[in-house]
Amino acid sequence: MPAEMINGMRDGPGWPAMKALAHTLVYDLTLLTALPAEALTTLTIPTLVLDSEQSDARLRGWARAVAKTLPGGRHRTLPGEWHGVSDEVLAPVLADHFAGRAD
């Protein structure tokens, strides 16, 4: 992530929460390297993989690929900022998913 982006995030209201979670990143990275992508093919739980319209093409591509690899995977692109979607947009999509309703 570019330094300018991090500096901008430091001034935002979410910075304390992100900083509080920073120590968990080592676990995320450990899992990413320990779990081969092929392992996704064994997960059968219905999974909704989301991205936002403003996310970069790389993130959107990863989201589509994960959803395609998961046997019960579905992918949706929602209106929103880079790597973020408003609660008003996200909540009904999640409610439909967990209620078993497809879009």
N, C-alpha and C positions, 0 to 999 in steps of 0.2 A: 504494500500500500504506500503510495507516495507520502512523503513527509508533510506536504501541504494539506493533504486530506486528514492526516492524524492531528495536525495542529488545529484544523477547523473542528474536528470532533472534540478536542479537549475543551473548547469553548461551549459545547452544546450541553443541554440538560441531561443527556444520557451517559455522559462520560463517567460519572461515579459508578454507575451500574456496570459499564463495560470494564472498568478498571478492577472492580470487585471480582469479575469472572476471569480475569486474565490468567490466573494461576491454573485454570482448567484447560487452557489451550494445549498444554503438553499431553494431556489425555486424548484430546481430539486428534492431535497429530500422530500419537502412538497408534490409535485405532485405525486411522487412515492408512498407515503403512503396514499394519498387521493383518488387515482384512482385504484379501484380494477381491477385485471387482466381480469375479465369477461367483463369489459367495452370495451376491445379491440374488442369483437365480434360485437359491434355496429358500428365500423368504417368501412365504405365500400369503401373508396378511395383506389385505387391501391397503395400498399406500398411495397417498396423493402427494405428488411432488410439484411444488409451486415455484414460480419465479415472477418477476415483475417486468413490465414493458420497458422500464428504464434500466434494467440490469444489462450489463454488457453481454455481447454475443457469446463469450466464453462461458459465463455462468448459465445463460439460457441453454446452451448446448449441453452442458453437464446435466442440467435438470432433465432435459429431454432424454438423454442417454440413460440416466438412472431409472427413470420411469419405464423406459423401453426394456431395460434389463430385468426389472422386477416382474415376476409373473402376475402379480396383482397390482401393477403400477399404472397410475394415470397421471398425466401431466396437464397443468393449466398455467397459462400466463395471465396474470392479473394486472389491472391498471395500478401503477405505483411508481415510486422513486427507485433509484438504484438500490437494490437489495432490501427493499422495504415496501410494504403495502399498508394502507390505512386499516384501522380496526373495522371501519364501516364496510369496507370491501371484503376483508378477510373473514370476518365472523360468519356471514351467511354461507360462504364457500365451505368453511370447516364444518359448520352445522350440517350442511347437506351431506358432506363426506361421511361424518360419523353417524348420521342417520341412515346411511346406505343408499342415498339418492345420488345418482350420477347426474352430471350436468348435461 
